[in-house]
Amino acid sequence: MQLDHIGIAVKDIETAVKTYEKLLSTPCYKQEIVEAEKVLTAFFKAGESKVELLGGTEPGSVISRYVEKHGEGLHHVAFEVSNLEAELTRLRAEGFRVLNETPGKGADNKLVAFVHPKDNHGVLIELCQAI
């Protein structure tokens, strides 16, 4: 398991992309819509890992509701695994609550599933596997 990216929820993704391009001194290398979640993602390389900005594409989306309730900021920490199904089985056996019955298609050509933040000291964990 290795750190894949840090997800940051933002209100205005266009403004946030400009901010992070200045902050990281590198351009956004990819933007992608995850239609199932109604989210626009923007990726930046940060050493061996990435920063993913998340902006809702409509007011009722998960990210839009998150920003409305919690404000902008850290949304999740993502770890890449080689076998997502096996890792989910292992975590369930350890007593973690997995928020997805089955992994779904996420951004960056990955299958993803999330582990409840209450089981991780308040941090939403995303597990991802390259497709």
MARBA-3410 file (N, C-alpha, C, O; in Angstrom, 1 decimal):
131
0.9,-1.2,0.0,0.0,0.0,0.0,0.9,1.2,0.0,1.9,1.3,0.8 ~ 0.6,2.2,-0.9,1.3,3.4,-0.9,0.4,4.6,-1.1,-0.7,4.5,-1.6 ~ 0.9,5.8,-0.6,0.1,7.0,-0.8,-0.1,7.3,-2.3,0.9,7.3,-3.0 ~ -1.3,7.4,-2.7,-1.6,7.8,-4.1,-1.8,9.3,-4.3,-1.2,9.9,-5.1 ~ -2.8,9.8,-3.5,-3.1,11.2,-3.6,-3.8,11.7,-2.3,-4.3,10.9,-1.5
-3.8,13.0,-2.2,-4.6,13.7,-1.2,-5.7,14.4,-1.9,-5.5,15.2,-2.9 ~ -7.0,14.2,-1.5,-8.1,14.9,-2.1,-8.5,16.1,-1.3,-8.7,16.0,-0.1 ~ -8.7,17.2,-2.0,-9.1,18.5,-1.4,-10.4,19.0,-2.0,-10.5,19.2,-3.2 ~ -11.4,19.1,-1.2,-12.7,19.6,-1.7,-12.7,21.1,-1.8,-12.2,21.8,-0.9 ~ -13.1,21.6,-2.9,-13.1,23.1,-3.2,-14.5,23.6,-3.7,-15.3,22.8,-4.2
-14.7,24.8,-3.4,-16.0,25.4,-3.9,-16.0,25.8,-5.4,-16.9,25.5,-6.1 ~ -14.9,26.4,-5.8,-14.7,26.9,-7.2,-13.4,26.2,-7.7,-12.3,26.7,-7.4 ~ -13.6,25.2,-8.5,-12.4,24.5,-9.0,-11.5,25.3,-9.9,-10.3,25.1,-9.9 ~ -12.1,26.2,-10.7,-11.2,27.0,-11.6,-10.3,27.9,-10.8,-9.1,28.0,-11.1 ~ -10.8,28.5,-9.7,-10.0,29.3,-8.9,-9.0,28.5,-8.1,-7.8,28.9,-8.0
-9.4,27.3,-7.6,-8.5,26.5,-6.9,-7.4,25.9,-7.8,-6.2,25.8,-7.3 ~ -7.7,25.6,-9.0,-6.6,25.2,-9.9,-5.5,26.3,-10.1,-4.3,26.0,-10.0 ~ -6.0,27.5,-10.2,-5.0,28.6,-10.4,-4.2,28.8,-9.1,-3.0,29.0,-9.2 ~ -4.8,28.6,-7.9,-4.1,28.7,-6.7,-3.0,27.6,-6.5,-1.9,27.9,-6.2 ~ -3.4,26.4,-6.8,-2.5,25.2,-6.7,-1.4,25.2,-7.8,-0.3,24.7,-7.5
-1.7,25.8,-8.9,-0.6,25.9,-9.9,0.4,26.9,-9.4,1.6,26.6,-9.6 ~ 0.0,27.9,-8.7,1.0,28.9,-8.1,1.7,28.2,-6.9,2.9,28.3,-6.8 ~ 0.9,27.6,-6.1,1.5,27.0,-4.9,2.5,25.9,-5.2,3.6,25.9,-4.6 ~ 2.2,25.0,-6.1,3.0,23.9,-6.4,4.0,24.1,-7.5,4.9,23.3,-7.8 ~ 3.9,25.3,-8.1,4.7,25.7,-9.2,4.8,24.6,-10.3,5.8,24.3,-10.9
3.6,24.1,-10.6,3.4,23.1,-11.7,2.0,23.2,-12.2,1.1,23.5,-11.5 ~ 1.8,22.9,-13.5,0.4,23.0,-14.1,-0.4,21.8,-13.7,0.1,20.7,-13.4 ~ -1.7,22.0,-13.7,-2.6,20.9,-13.5,-2.4,20.0,-14.8,-2.5,20.5,-15.9 ~ -2.2,18.7,-14.6,-1.9,17.9,-15.7,-3.1,17.1,-16.3,-3.1,16.6,-17.4 ~ -4.2,17.1,-15.5,-5.4,16.4,-16.0,-6.6,16.9,-15.2,-6.6,17.1,-14.0
-7.7,17.1,-16.0,-9.0,17.3,-15.3,-10.0,16.3,-15.9,-9.9,15.9,-17.1 ~ -10.8,15.8,-15.0,-11.7,14.7,-15.4,-13.0,14.8,-14.6,-13.0,15.1,-13.4 ~ -14.1,14.5,-15.3,-15.4,14.5,-14.6,-15.7,13.0,-14.2,-15.6,12.1,-15.1 ~ -16.1,12.8,-13.0,-16.6,11.5,-12.6,-18.1,11.7,-12.5,-18.6,12.1,-11.5 ~ -18.8,11.2,-13.5,-20.2,11.5,-13.7,-21.0,10.9,-12.6,-22.0,11.5,-12.1
-20.7,9.7,-12.2,-21.4,9.0,-11.1,-21.5,9.8,-9.8,-22.5,9.7,-9.1 ~ -20.4,10.5,-9.5,-20.4,11.3,-8.3,-20.7,12.8,-8.5,-20.7,13.6,-7.6 ~ -20.8,13.2,-9.8,-21.1,14.6,-10.1,-20.0,15.5,-9.6,-20.2,16.5,-8.9 ~ -18.7,15.1,-9.9,-17.5,15.8,-9.5,-16.6,16.0,-10.6,-16.4,15.2,-11.5 ~ -15.9,17.2,-10.6,-14.9,17.5,-11.5,-13.6,17.4,-10.7,-13.5,18.0,-9.7
-12.6,16.7,-11.2,-11.3,16.5,-10.5,-10.3,17.2,-11.3,-10.3,17.3,-12.6 ~ -9.2,17.7,-10.6,-8.1,18.3,-11.2,-6.8,17.8,-10.5,-6.8,17.8,-9.3 ~ -5.9,17.2,-11.3,-4.7,16.6,-10.7,-3.4,17.4,-10.9,-3.2,18.0,-11.9 ~ -2.6,17.3,-9.8,-1.3,17.9,-9.8,-0.3,16.8,-9.3,-0.6,16.1,-8.4 ~ 0.9,16.7,-9.9,1.9,15.9,-9.4,2.6,16.6,-8.2,2.8,17.8,-8.3
2.9,15.8,-7.2,3.6,16.3,-6.0,4.5,15.2,-5.6,4.2,14.4,-4.7 ~ 5.7,15.2,-6.2,6.7,14.2,-5.9,6.2,12.8,-6.4,5.8,12.7,-7.5 ~ 6.2,11.8,-5.5,5.7,10.5,-5.9,4.2,10.4,-5.8,3.6,9.4,-6.3 ~ 3.5,11.4,-5.2,2.1,11.3,-5.1,1.4,12.4,-5.9,2.1,13.1,-6.7 ~ 0.1,12.6,-5.7,-0.6,13.6,-6.4,-1.5,14.4,-5.4,-1.8,13.9,-4.3
-1.9,15.5,-5.9,-3.0,16.3,-5.2,-4.2,16.3,-6.1,-4.0,16.6,-7.3 ~ -5.3,16.0,-5.6,-6.6,16.0,-6.4,-7.5,17.0,-5.8,-7.9,16.9,-4.7 ~ -7.9,18.0,-6.7,-8.9,18.9,-6.3,-10.2,18.4,-6.7,-10.3,17.8,-7.8 ~ -11.2,18.5,-5.9,-12.6,18.0,-6.2,-13.6,19.1,-6.1,-13.7,19.8,-5.1 ~ -14.3,19.4,-7.2,-15.4,20.4,-7.2,-16.7,19.7,-7.7,-16.6,19.0,-8.7
-17.7,20.1,-7.1,-19.0,19.5,-7.5,-19.5,20.1,-8.8,-19.2,21.3,-9.1 ~ -20.1,19.3,-9.6,-20.6,19.8,-10.9,-22.0,20.3,-10.8,-22.6,20.8,-11.8 ~ -22.7,20.0,-9.7,-24.0,20.5,-9.5,-24.2,20.6,-8.0,-23.5,20.0,-7.2 ~ -25.2,21.5,-7.6,-25.4,21.8,-6.1,-25.6,20.6,-5.2,-25.2,20.6,-4.1 ~ -26.3,19.5,-5.7,-26.6,18.4,-4.9,-25.6,17.3,-4.9,-25.8,16.2,-4.3
-24.4,17.5,-5.5,-23.4,16.5,-5.6,-22.8,16.2,-4.2,-22.9,17.1,-3.3 ~ -22.2,15.1,-4.0,-21.5,14.8,-2.7,-20.5,15.8,-2.3,-20.5,16.2,-1.2 ~ -19.7,16.3,-3.2,-18.7,17.3,-2.9,-19.3,18.6,-2.6,-18.9,19.3,-1.7 ~ -20.3,19.0,-3.4,-21.0,20.3,-3.1,-21.6,20.3,-1.7,-21.5,21.3,-1.0 ~ -22.2,19.2,-1.4,-22.8,19.1,0.0,-21.7,19.1,1.1,-21.9,19.7,2.1
-20.6,18.4,0.8,-19.5,18.3,1.7,-19.0,19.7,2.0,-18.8,20.1,3.2 ~ -18.7,20.5,0.9,-18.2,21.9,1.1,-19.2,22.8,1.8,-18.8,23.6,2.6 ~ -20.5,22.6,1.5,-21.5,23.4,2.2,-21.5,23.1,3.7,-21.7,24.0,4.5 ~ -21.3,21.9,4.1,-21.4,21.5,5.5,-20.1,21.7,6.2,-20.1,22.2,7.4 ~ -18.9,21.4,5.6,-17.6,21.4,6.3,-16.7,22.5,5.8,-15.7,22.8,6.5
-17.0,23.1,4.7,-16.1,24.1,4.1,-15.1,23.4,3.2,-15.0,22.2,3.2 ~ -14.2,24.2,2.6,-13.2,23.7,1.8,-12.1,23.1,2.6,-11.9,23.5,3.8 ~ -11.4,22.1,2.0,-10.2,21.6,2.8,-10.1,20.1,2.5,-10.6,19.5,1.5 ~ -9.3,19.5,3.3,-9.0,18.0,3.1,-10.3,17.2,3.1,-11.1,17.3,4.0 ~ -10.4,16.4,2.1,-11.6,15.6,1.9,-11.2,14.1,2.2,-11.9,13.4,2.9
-10.1,13.6,1.6,-9.7,12.3,1.8,-8.2,12.1,1.5,-7.5,12.9,0.9 ~ -7.7,11.0,2.0,-6.3,10.5,1.7,-6.5,9.2,1.0,-7.2,8.3,1.5 ~ -5.8,9.0,-0.1,-6.0,7.8,-1.0,-4.7,7.0,-1.0,-3.6,7.5,-1.1 ~ -4.9,5.7,-0.8,-3.8,4.8,-0.9,-4.0,3.8,-2.0,-5.2,3.3,-2.2 ~ -3.0,3.6,-2.8,-3.1,2.6,-3.9,-2.8,1.2,-3.4,-1.8,1.0,-2.7
-3.6,0.3,-3.8,-3.4,-1.1,-3.4,-3.4,-2.0,-4.7,-3.9,-1.6,-5.7 ~ -2.8,-3.1,-4.6,-2.7,-4.0,-5.8,-3.9,-4.8,-6.0,-4.2,-5.2,-7.1 ~ -4.6,-5.2,-4.9,-5.8,-6.0,-5.0,-6.9,-5.4,-4.1,-6.9,-5.6,-2.9 ~ -7.7,-4.5,-4.7,-8.7,-3.8,-3.9,-9.7,-4.7,-3.2,-10.0,-4.5,-2.0 ~ -10.2,-5.7,-3.9,-11.2,-6.6,-3.3,-10.6,-7.3,-2.1,-11.3,-7.4,-1.0
-9.4,-7.8,-2.2,-8.7,-8.5,-1.1,-8.5,-7.5,0.1,-8.7,-7.9,1.3 ~ -8.1,-6.3,-0.2,-7.9,-5.3,0.9,-9.2,-4.9,1.6,-9.2,-4.7,2.8 ~ -10.3,-4.8,0.8,-11.6,-4.5,1.4,-12.0,-5.7,2.3,-12.6,-5.4,3.4 ~ -11.8,-6.9,1.9,-12.1,-8.1,2.7,-11.3,-8.0,4.0,-11.9,-8.3,5.1 ~ -10.0,-7.7,3.9,-9.2,-7.7,5.1,-9.6,-6.6,6.0,-9.7,-6.8,7.2
-9.9,-5.4,5.5,-10.4,-4.3,6.4,-11.7,-4.6,7.1,-11.9,-4.3,8.3 ~ -12.6,-5.2,6.3,-13.9,-5.6,7.0,-13.7,-6.6,8.1,-14.3,-6.4,9.2 ~ -12.8,-7.5,7.9,-12.4,-8.5,8.9,-11.8,-7.9,10.1,-11.9,-8.3,11.3 ~ -11.1,-6.7,9.9,-10.5,-6.0,11.0,-11.5,-5.1,11.7,-11.1,-4.4,12.7 ~ -12.7,-5.0,11.2,-13.7,-4.2,11.9,-14.0,-2.8,11.3,-14.7,-2.0,11.8
-13.3,-2.5,10.2,-13.5,-1.2,9.5,-14.8,-1.2,8.7,-15.2,-2.2,8.1 ~ -15.5,-0.1,8.7,-16.7,0.1,7.9,-16.3,0.6,6.5,-15.8,1.7,6.4 ~ -16.6,-0.2,5.5,-16.3,0.2,4.1,-17.6,0.8,3.6,-18.7,0.2,3.7 ~ -17.5,1.9,3.0,-18.7,2.7,2.5,-19.3,2.2,1.2,-20.4,2.6,0.8 ~ -18.5,1.4,0.5,-19.0,0.9,-0.8,-19.1,-0.6,-0.8,-18.2,-1.3,-0.4
-20.3,-1.1,-1.2,-20.5,-2.6,-1.3,-19.5,-3.2,-2.3,-18.9,-4.2,-2.0 ~ -19.4,-2.5,-3.4,-18.4,-2.9,-4.4,-17.7,-1.7,-4.9,-18.2,-0.6,-4.9 ~ -16.4,-1.8,-5.3,-15.7,-0.7,-5.8,-16.3,-0.1,-7.0,-17.0,-0.8,-7.8 ~ -16.2,1.2,-7.2,-16.7,1.9,-8.3,-15.6,2.6,-9.1,-14.4,2.6,-8.7 ~ -16.0,3.0,-10.3,-15.0,3.7,-11.2,-14.8,5.1,-10.7,-15.7,5.9,-10.6
-13.5,5.4,-10.4,-13.2,6.8,-10.0,-12.4,7.5,-11.0,-12.3,7.0,-12.2 ~ -11.8,8.6,-10.7,-11.0,9.4,-11.6,-9.6,8.7,-11.8,-9.3,7.8,-11.0 ~ -8.9,9.1,-12.7,-7.5,8.7,-13.0,-7.4,7.2,-13.3,-6.4,6.6,-13.0 ~ -8.5,6.7,-13.9,-8.5,5.3,-14.4,-8.3,4.3,-13.2,-7.5,3.4,-13.3 ~ -9.1,4.5,-12.1,-8.9,3.7,-10.9,-10.3,3.2,-10.5,-11.3,3.8,-10.7
-10.2,2.0,-9.9,-11.4,1.5,-9.1,-11.2,2.0,-7.7,-10.1,2.1,-7.2 ~ -12.3,2.5,-7.1,-12.1,3.1,-5.7,-13.2,2.6,-4.8,-14.3,2.1,-5.1 ~ -12.8,2.6,-3.5,-13.8,2.4,-2.4,-13.3,3.2,-1.2,-12.1,3.5,-1.1 ~ -14.2,3.5,-0.3,-13.9,4.4,0.8,-14.1,3.7,2.1,-15.0,2.9,2.3 ~ -13.3,4.1,3.1,-13.4,3.5,4.5,-13.9,4.7,5.4,-13.4,5.8,5.3
-14.9,4.4,6.2,-15.6,5.4,7.0,-14.6,6.2,7.8,-13.7,5.6,8.5 ~ -14.7,7.6,7.8,-13.8,8.4,8.6,-13.8,8.2,10.1,-12.9,8.4,10.8 ~ -15.0,7.7,10.6,-15.1,7.5,12.1,-14.2,6.3,12.5,-13.8,6.2,13.7 ~ -13.8,5.5,11.6,-12.9,4.4,11.9,-11.4,4.8,11.8,-10.5,4.0,12.1 ~ -11.2,6.0,11.3,-9.8,6.4,11.0,-9.5,7.8,11.6,-8.8,8.6,11.0
-10.0,8.0,12.8,-9.7,9.2,13.5,-10.1,10.5,12.8,-9.4,11.5,12.8 ~ -11.3,10.4,12.1,-11.8,11.5,11.4,-11.4,11.7,9.9,-11.7,12.7,9.3 ~ -10.6,10.8,9.4,-10.1,10.9,8.0,-10.7,9.9,7.1,-10.7,8.7,7.4 ~ -11.4,10.4,6.1,-11.9,9.5,5.0,-10.8,8.9,4.3,-9.9,9.7,3.7 ~ -10.7,7.6,4.2,-9.7,6.9,3.4,-10.3,6.4,2.1,-11.3,5.7,2.1
-9.6,6.6,1.0,-9.9,6.1,-0.3,-8.9,5.0,-0.6,-7.7,5.2,-0.4 ~ -9.3,3.9,-1.0,-8.4,2.8,-1.5,-8.7,2.8,-3.0,-9.8,2.8,-3.5 ~ -7.6,2.7,-3.8,-7.7,2.7,-5.2,-6.8,1.7,-5.9,-5.7,1.4,-5.3 ~ -7.2,1.2,-7.0,-6.5,0.2,-7.8,-6.5,0.6,-9.2,-7.6,0.9,-9.8 ~ -5.4,0.6,-9.9,-5.4,0.9,-11.3,-6.2,-0.1,-12.1,-6.1,-1.3,-11.8
-6.9,0.4,-13.1,-7.7,-0.5,-13.9,-6.9,-1.1,-15.0,-7.3,-1.8,-15.9
END
